[in-house]
Amino acid sequence: QVQLVESGGGLVQAGGSLGLSCTTSGRTFSSYAMGWFRQAPGKEREFVAAISWSGANTNYADSVKGRFTISRDNAKNMVYLQMNSLKPEDTDVYYCAASVRRWGSPAYRRDDYGSWGQGTQVTGSS
């Protein structure tokens, strides 16, 4: 079982930047793809970005492509999400997730992830 803890959320003005971090523990982090998802109240959790176990491949939702960047540091068991040019519609709770299988690709489906953090709130103000 892997434990995930997100940090870095907060309030930011439209057009601003914010960086999220996810600390992992409990299993071999470097063998698993990682993802970021977000969820607004009353809505389904949606895919934001994912990164392969090696960091060589990434995948982004169309809504954040060109603005958000996912990265990882396997030596530190950390995954990051840098968010630039934030919009009010980016306001959500952001979740870090770990893939259910080793050596996986950066998947976008929620079912491909088996461990989740508690989430961190990001609020973009207009």
N, C-alpha and C positions, 0 to 999 in steps of 0.2 A: 504494500500500500504506500502511496506517495502522499505527502502533505504539501499543500500549496498555500502561500500567503502573499496576497497582493498588497502593494503600497504605492503611494504617489498620487492618488486621486485628489481632486480639489475643484475649486472654482476658478475659471479662467475666462477672460473676455474673448469674444468672437475674434478670430484671426490670431489668437495667441497659441502658445505651445505648452504641452504638458508631457511629462514622461512617467510611465508606469513601470513598476518592477514586480517580479514574481520570484519569490524565494521557494526553492523546492528541497525536500528532504525525504528520505525513506526508501529510495531505490536508486538504481543507476540512471541518473538523469540524462546522461549523454547518449543513451540508447533510444530515447523516445522523442518523437515529434511533439511539439508544443503549440498551443493555440491561444488566442484571445477571442473572447466572445463578449457581447454586451446585451443588456436587457433593460427595457423600460417597463414601468408598471403596467400590468395588464397585457403585455405583449410577449411573444415568444423570444427566447434567447437566440440571438443571431450571430453568425460568424463575422469576425472582423479580420483576423490575420492568423497565419500559421507558419511554422518554420520546421524544416526537417531536422532529424536528430543531429546531423552534422553542421547545420546552418547553411548548407550550400543552396538549398531551395526554399523559396517562400511563396506564399499564396495570400492574396488580399481580396476582400470584398470590393466590388466596384465603387461603392460609396466612399471608401477611404483610400483607394489607390492613388498614389502620388502625394498623399498627405501624411499617412502613417507609415512607420517603419518598424518591423519586428526584428529582433536580434536576440542572440543568446550567448552566454559565456559558460561553456561546459566546465571549465575549471572552478567556477564559483557556484555552479548549480543555479544559475539565474537566467531568466528570460525577461526581455524588455519590450515595451511598446512606446515608441516616440510618436507623439501626436502633434502635428503642426497644422496651421491654418484651421484651427478648430471652429466649428459651427455650432449654433444652438442645438441643432438636431443631433449632435454627437453626445448630447446629455444622456447618460445611461449609467447603470452599474456595470462595471467591466470585470470580467472573470478570466482568470488564467486556467488553462486546462492541459492535462497531460494525456497523450495518446494511450489507448488500451493495449497496443502491440508495439513491440520493439522494431526498430529500423523502418518505421513507417514514413510515408510521405506526408507533406503538410496538408492534411485533409481539412475540408470545410464543414463536414457533417458533424452534428453534435454526438451522434452515436459512435463516432470514431474516438471519442474521448471518454475516459472512465474516471478521472479524478479532477475535482474542481476546487478552486479556492472559494473564499467566502465573499469575494467581490469588493470592489472599491468604487466609490461614487465619483463620477466626473460630471461637472456641470459647466456648460458653455453658456455664457450670458451674452445677450445681444446688445 
